[in-house]
Amino acid sequence: MVISRRRIRVDWGHCDPAGIVFYPNYFRWFDECTSALFENAGLPLPLLYRAHGLKGFPLLDARASFAASASFGDDLDAESSVVEWNAKTLKIHHRFLRGATLAVEGWELRICVVPHPEDAARIKSAPIPEEVKRRLGG
């Protein structure tokens, strides 16, 4: 399994009036961590999309469990990995740690899509390219 790691510094603008991270920021960071996961595996998304004729990996489901707060000035260590594969979907697990404390755990279910053959403005599901599975540990 490939684990992508990145550090996120909590800025003042990430926080709500109570001084803790406003929860939608975690979902934005999940998305950024997913892009980093692909890039760290040698699969920058714009190049991957062109090479395989993909439109992307849009979300089907996103969830989070909040265990501890984070505040302005905290460093969060994010870890992301693919924990489940199906023919057309992948499930990504995200963990955000403040020091040794688990702050947030999240999951994204994403589906591989290509342009619809009858209408380029639409998309349709497609099998995940084998290269993606191989490089991300599938």
N, C-alpha and C positions, 0 to 999 in steps of 0.2 A: 504494500500500500504506500502510495506517495503522500507525504504530508507536507503541505506548504505552510510556511511560517512568515508572519510579518508583525511588526510592532506598530501600534496605533497610539499616538499621543492624543489624549482628550483635550481639546481646546475649549475655550470659554463658550464659543458658539455652538458646541455640541450639547450644551447643558440646558436644562429647563430652569424655571425660577427657583426651584429647590436646590439647584446646584449639582444635580446628578445628570448623567447622560440621558437625554430625551430618547425614549425607546426606539423611534423610527430610525435613528442613526445606526443602530445595530443592523437593521435590515439593509441599509445602504452599504455598510461595511461588509455584510455577508456577500453582497454582489461584487464588491471590489476584491474580496478575498477569493471568490470563485474565479475571477479574471486572473488574479495572481497565481492561483493553483494551475491553471492551464499554461500560463506563461512560464512558470517555474519548471514545468514538465516539457518545455520546448515547443509549446503549442500556442503562440500568441493568437488570440481569437481572430483578429482581422485576416491574418494569413491562413489560419485553419479554415475559415469560412470560404475564402477564395479557392483554396486547394481542393475542397470537397463539395463545393457548390451549396454550402449551408446558408441558411438565414440566421441561425443562432440556436441557443439553448434557453428558450423562455421558461419562466416559472410556471409550474402547475400548483405548487403548494410551498408555503414558507411558514416555519414555526420557530418559536423561541421560548426558552425557559430561563427566567431571570433569578439568579441565586444571590447575587451581591451587587451593590451599586458601585459605580465608578464616577469620579468627579474631575473637575478641571485640574489639569496637571498630571493626572494619572497616566501611566503607560500600560496599555493592554497588549498582551502577547496573544495573537490570534493564530490558531492552528486549523487548517482546513484539509479535508480529504474526502474522497469518494468512498462511501461505505456500502453502497448497494447499486447493482447494475441490473438492468433489464435490456431487452433488445433496443428500445427507443428512449429509455429514461435512465437517469442516474440520480442518486441521492447523495448530497454533499452534507457532511457534518462539519460544523464550525464550533470551536471552543475559544472563548475569550477569558484569559486569565489576568488577574491583577496580582502580580507576584505569584504566590502559590495558591491563591484563592480563585476558584472558578466563579466568574461573574455572570457569564451568559453562555448558554449552549443553544445552538440553532441548527436547523435542517432546512435544506432546499431540495425540492424535487423538481428536476428540470427535464425537458423533453427536447430531443434533437429535431429540428425542422428544416425543410427545404422550401423553395418557392413552389407554389401549387402549379402543376403543369398547364392548367387551363386559365389561370388568372394570377399573374405575377404579383398582384397586390395582396394575395392570400398566401397562407402557408399550409403545409401538411407535414405530419410526422414522418420521420425517416429513421432507419437503423443508425445507431451510433457507429461512426467509422472505427474499424479495428485499430487504427493507429492511436485513436483517443484512448481506447481501452488498454492498449499495450503500454502507453506512456503514463497513464494514470493508475495503473495497477489493477486493471479489470480482468 
